């Protein structure tokens, strides 16, 4: 049995189709206050399974309701979890910094569950939120009219595609006010200038990106699959201009995917989306907030996310 695809320290895919994943360290949820927040795990659909982790400020403000951030982790659709130590600390701190309820989703992973499974699972989490908010004491302050979709890397991609899905399918009383995409993971058959230069130099970033797309998109598809190439998104001109939510796109100066994030923001602006903001973290790399959840750049990111959330 041979290895047919590998991301060192994270993932091995074998010739018989089996998959082995490695976690960089995980943290259990705790209902006891820690660093200003509490957390608990929830089951969204046990049959699939889809699970999540809820973070709430342990000493919330006197406001009667709080906005909700539904967060989708990154990992090329193939790895990652809300239980990873970096995500746990970042999202717990975000709930405090933004005085928000954060619901982080563990969707099913590729290659066992190829796209659009992640989109379907994460859409289902919004339906669950709408049903559960009235009966879960941790969600009793959830303002379902002020829900924000967020995620990093592949999770940013998911946030975009779930937002589109909600425009064509009912999610009850849940109202998506905005998207916060952190270093979003998109692609296309056509290489960008930076990607072509990197490919000629045998840069591992290109090979790694291609591998994750190959493992995650439906078999027989290419990188112009709608989930990869945002230009394939099917919305009318009126939907882009009048219904698509406000968007903030975060990019990092040293991130190989920065180019794609900038292109996404420019694409939305061309489509007439009414409120699109691009924010760059200087001298930082891809998903730095996961690997350095307590650094100054991460605190600035959380501050900016807080300002965006409370603007809507």
C-alpha positions as CSV (number, residue, x, y, z in Angstrom):
1,X,0.0,0.0,0.0
2,X,1.6,3.2,-1.2
3,X,1.1,6.9,-0.4
4,X,-0.6,8.7,-3.3
5,X,-0.9,12.1,-1.8
6,X,0.7,13.7,1.2
7,X,0.8,17.0,3.2
8,X,3.7,16.5,5.6
9,X,2.6,16.5,9.3
10,X,-1.0,16.7,8.3
11,X,-2.3,14.2,5.8
12,X,-1.5,10.9,4.0
13,X,-3.8,9.4,1.3
14,X,-3.0,5.8,0.4
15,X,-3.5,3.8,-2.8
16,X,-6.4,1.8,-1.3
17,X,-8.3,5.1,-0.6
18,X,-7.7,5.2,3.1
19,X,-6.7,8.4,4.8
20,X,-4.5,9.2,7.8
21,X,-4.6,12.6,9.4
22,X,-2.4,14.2,12.0
23,X,-3.5,16.9,14.4
24,X,-1.1,19.6,15.6
25,X,-2.7,19.5,19.0
26,X,-6.3,19.7,20.1
27,X,-8.2,21.3,23.0
28,X,-11.3,20.0,24.7
29,X,-14.3,22.4,25.1
30,X,-14.9,23.6,28.6
31,X,-18.0,25.1,30.2
32,X,-15.8,26.7,32.8
33,X,-14.7,30.3,32.0
34,X,-11.2,30.5,30.6
35,X,-9.6,33.7,29.2
36,X,-13.0,35.3,29.2
37,X,-15.0,32.7,27.3
38,X,-16.7,29.4,27.6
39,X,-17.1,26.6,25.0
40,X,-19.0,23.5,24.4
41,X,-19.4,20.9,21.6
42,X,-22.7,20.3,19.8
43,X,-24.0,17.7,17.4
44,X,-25.6,19.2,14.3
45,X,-26.3,15.9,12.5
46,X,-25.2,12.7,14.1
47,X,-25.9,10.6,10.9
48,X,-23.3,12.3,8.8
49,X,-21.7,13.4,11.2
50,X,-21.6,17.1,11.5
51,X,-20.5,18.7,14.8
52,X,-19.6,22.1,16.0
53,X,-18.2,24.1,18.9
54,X,-19.9,27.0,20.5
55,X,-18.0,29.9,22.1
56,X,-19.6,32.5,24.2
57,X,-18.2,35.4,26.3
58,X,-18.2,34.3,30.0
59,X,-19.1,37.8,31.0
60,X,-21.2,39.2,28.2
61,X,-22.3,42.8,27.9
62,X,-25.7,43.9,29.2
63,X,-27.0,43.8,25.6
64,X,-30.1,41.6,25.3
65,X,-28.9,40.0,22.1
66,X,-25.5,39.2,20.5
67,X,-24.5,38.7,16.9
68,X,-23.6,35.2,15.7
69,X,-20.4,34.3,13.8
70,X,-20.6,31.0,12.0
71,X,-17.0,30.0,11.4
72,X,-15.6,27.4,8.9
73,X,-12.1,26.2,9.5
74,X,-9.5,25.9,6.7
75,X,-7.3,23.0,5.6
76,X,-7.9,22.6,1.8
77,X,-11.2,20.8,2.6
78,X,-9.1,17.8,3.6
79,X,-7.8,18.6,7.1
80,X,-8.5,20.9,10.1
81,X,-10.9,21.0,13.0
82,X,-12.4,23.5,15.4
83,X,-10.8,21.4,18.1
84,X,-7.3,22.3,16.9
85,X,-5.5,24.4,19.5
86,X,-5.0,27.4,17.2
87,X,-8.6,27.6,16.2
88,X,-9.9,27.1,19.7
89,X,-7.9,30.0,21.1
90,X,-8.5,32.3,18.2
91,X,-12.3,31.7,18.1
92,X,-12.7,31.9,21.9
93,X,-10.8,35.2,21.9
94,X,-12.9,36.4,18.9
95,X,-16.1,35.8,20.9
96,X,-14.7,38.0,23.7
97,X,-13.3,40.7,21.4
98,X,-16.4,41.0,19.3
99,X,-18.9,40.1,22.1
100,X,-20.4,37.6,19.7
101,X,-21.6,34.0,19.9
102,X,-19.2,31.9,17.7
103,X,-20.4,28.6,16.2
104,X,-17.5,26.8,14.6
105,X,-18.3,23.9,12.3
106,X,-16.6,20.5,11.8
107,X,-17.9,19.6,8.4
108,X,-17.1,16.3,6.6
109,X,-13.7,16.2,4.9
110,X,-12.4,15.2,1.5
111,X,-11.3,13.1,-0.2
112,X,-13.8,10.7,1.6
113,X,-16.4,13.4,1.2
114,X,-15.7,15.6,-1.9
115,X,-17.3,18.9,-2.6
116,X,-20.0,20.0,-2.5
117,X,-20.4,18.0,0.8
118,X,-18.6,20.8,2.8
119,X,-21.0,23.4,1.4
120,X,-24.0,21.2,2.2
121,X,-22.9,20.5,5.7
122,X,-22.1,24.1,6.5
123,X,-25.5,25.2,5.0
124,X,-27.1,22.6,7.3
125,X,-25.4,24.2,10.3
126,X,-27.4,27.4,9.6
127,X,-30.6,25.5,9.5
128,X,-29.7,23.9,12.8
129,X,-28.8,27.3,14.3
130,X,-32.3,28.6,13.3
131,X,-34.0,25.7,15.0
132,X,-31.7,25.4,18.1
133,X,-31.4,29.0,19.1
134,X,-34.8,29.0,20.9
135,X,-34.0,25.9,23.0
136,X,-30.3,26.0,23.8
137,X,-29.4,28.2,26.8
138,X,-26.1,29.0,25.3
139,X,-27.8,30.4,22.2
140,X,-30.7,32.3,24.0
141,X,-29.0,35.6,23.3
142,X,-28.3,34.8,19.6
143,X,-29.6,37.5,17.3
144,X,-30.6,35.5,14.2
145,X,-31.1,38.7,12.3
146,X,-27.4,39.4,12.6
147,X,-25.5,36.3,11.5
148,X,-22.1,36.5,9.9
149,X,-20.3,33.8,7.9
150,X,-16.5,33.6,8.4
151,X,-13.6,31.2,7.7
152,X,-10.0,31.0,6.7
153,X,-8.5,29.5,3.6
154,X,-10.9,26.7,2.4
155,X,-13.3,28.0,5.1
156,X,-13.3,31.4,3.4
157,X,-14.3,29.6,0.2
158,X,-17.0,27.8,2.1
159,X,-18.4,31.1,3.5
160,X,-18.8,32.5,0.0
161,X,-20.4,29.3,-1.4
162,X,-22.7,28.9,1.6
163,X,-23.8,32.6,1.3
164,X,-24.7,31.9,-2.4
165,X,-26.6,28.7,-1.3
166,X,-28.7,30.7,1.2
167,X,-29.8,33.0,-1.5
168,X,-31.5,30.1,-3.3
169,X,-32.6,28.1,-0.2
170,X,-34.5,29.1,2.9
171,X,-32.8,29.2,6.3
172,X,-35.8,30.4,8.2
173,X,-35.2,33.4,10.5
174,X,-31.5,33.4,10.0
175,X,-30.3,36.6,8.2
176,X,-26.8,36.7,6.8
177,X,-25.5,40.3,7.4
178,X,-21.9,39.9,6.2
179,X,-19.0,37.7,5.2
180,X,-15.5,37.8,6.7
181,X,-13.1,35.8,4.5
182,X,-9.6,35.2,5.9
183,X,-7.0,34.4,3.3
184,X,-9.6,32.6,1.1
185,X,-8.7,29.6,-1.0
186,X,-9.8,29.9,-4.6
187,X,-8.4,28.8,-7.9
188,X,-8.9,28.2,-11.6
189,X,-7.5,26.4,-14.5
190,X,-5.8,29.6,-15.6
191,X,-2.8,30.3,-13.5
192,X,-2.2,33.7,-12.1
193,X,1.1,35.5,-12.9
194,X,2.5,34.6,-9.4
195,X,1.4,31.0,-9.8
196,X,3.1,30.6,-13.1
197,X,6.3,32.1,-11.8
198,X,6.1,29.8,-8.8
199,X,5.3,26.7,-11.0
200,X,8.4,27.4,-13.1
201,X,10.5,27.6,-10.0
202,X,9.0,24.3,-8.8
203,X,7.5,26.1,-5.7
204,X,5.9,23.6,-3.4
205,X,2.9,25.9,-2.9
206,X,1.6,25.3,-6.4
207,X,2.0,21.5,-6.0
208,X,0.3,21.6,-2.6
209,X,-2.6,23.7,-3.9
210,X,-3.1,21.4,-6.9
211,X,-3.1,18.4,-4.6
212,X,-5.8,19.7,-2.3
213,X,-8.0,20.7,-5.2
214,X,-7.5,17.3,-6.8
215,X,-8.5,15.6,-3.6
216,X,-11.5,17.8,-2.9
217,X,-13.3,18.6,-6.1
218,X,-15.6,16.0,-7.7
219,X,-13.9,13.3,-9.7
220,X,-13.8,14.3,-13.4
221,X,-13.9,18.1,-12.5
222,X,-11.1,20.6,-12.9
223,X,-10.2,23.8,-11.2
224,X,-12.9,25.6,-13.1
225,X,-15.4,23.8,-10.9
226,X,-17.8,26.4,-9.4
227,X,-16.5,25.7,-5.9
228,X,-12.9,26.5,-6.9
229,X,-13.4,29.3,-9.4
230,X,-15.6,32.1,-8.0
231,X,-16.2,33.5,-11.5
232,X,-18.4,30.4,-12.1
233,X,-20.8,31.6,-9.3
234,X,-24.3,31.7,-10.8
235,X,-26.2,34.8,-9.6
236,X,-28.2,37.4,-11.5
237,X,-27.0,41.0,-11.8
238,X,-29.8,42.0,-9.4
239,X,-28.8,39.4,-6.8
240,X,-25.2,40.6,-6.8
241,X,-26.2,44.2,-6.5
242,X,-29.1,44.0,-4.1
243,X,-28.9,40.7,-2.1
244,X,-25.3,39.7,-1.7
245,X,-24.2,40.6,1.8
246,X,-21.4,43.0,2.8
247,X,-17.9,41.4,2.5
248,X,-14.5,42.0,4.1
249,X,-11.6,40.1,2.6
250,X,-8.5,39.7,4.7
251,X,-5.2,38.9,3.0
252,X,-1.6,38.5,4.2
253,X,1.3,40.2,2.6
254,X,3.5,37.0,2.5
255,X,0.7,34.6,1.6
256,X,0.9,32.7,-1.6
257,X,-2.9,33.0,-1.9
258,X,-3.0,36.8,-1.4
259,X,-3.4,37.2,-5.2
260,X,-6.5,35.2,-5.2
261,X,-8.0,37.1,-2.3
262,X,-7.4,40.4,-4.0
263,X,-9.0,39.0,-7.2
264,X,-12.0,37.9,-5.3
265,X,-12.6,41.3,-3.8
266,X,-12.2,43.0,-7.2
267,X,-14.6,40.4,-8.8
268,X,-17.3,41.3,-6.2
269,X,-16.8,45.0,-6.9
270,X,-17.2,44.5,-10.6
271,X,-20.4,42.6,-9.9
272,X,-21.7,45.6,-8.0
273,X,-21.8,44.1,-4.5
274,X,-22.6,47.2,-2.4
275,X,-20.0,46.9,0.3
276,X,-16.6,45.2,-0.2
277,X,-13.5,45.9,1.9
278,X,-10.0,44.5,1.5
279,X,-7.7,44.5,4.5
280,X,-4.0,43.4,4.3
281,X,-1.8,42.2,7.2
282,X,1.7,43.3,6.6
283,X,4.6,40.9,7.0
284,X,2.3,38.0,7.8
285,X,1.8,34.6,6.1
286,X,-1.2,32.3,5.4
287,X,-3.6,31.7,8.3
288,X,-1.1,33.3,10.8
289,X,-3.9,33.7,13.3
290,X,-4.2,29.9,13.6
291,X,-0.5,29.4,14.2
292,X,0.0,32.6,16.3
293,X,-3.4,33.2,18.0
294,X,-1.9,35.5,20.6
295,X,0.3,37.7,18.4
296,X,-0.3,41.4,17.8
297,X,-1.4,40.9,14.2
298,X,-4.0,38.4,15.4
299,X,-5.3,40.9,17.9
300,X,-5.5,43.6,15.2
301,X,-7.4,41.1,13.0
302,X,-9.9,40.4,15.8
303,X,-10.3,44.1,16.4
304,X,-11.0,44.7,12.7
305,X,-13.5,41.8,12.6
306,X,-15.3,43.3,15.7
307,X,-15.6,46.7,13.9
308,X,-17.0,45.0,10.8
309,X,-19.5,42.9,12.8
310,X,-20.8,45.9,14.8
311,X,-21.2,48.0,11.6
312,X,-24.2,45.8,10.5
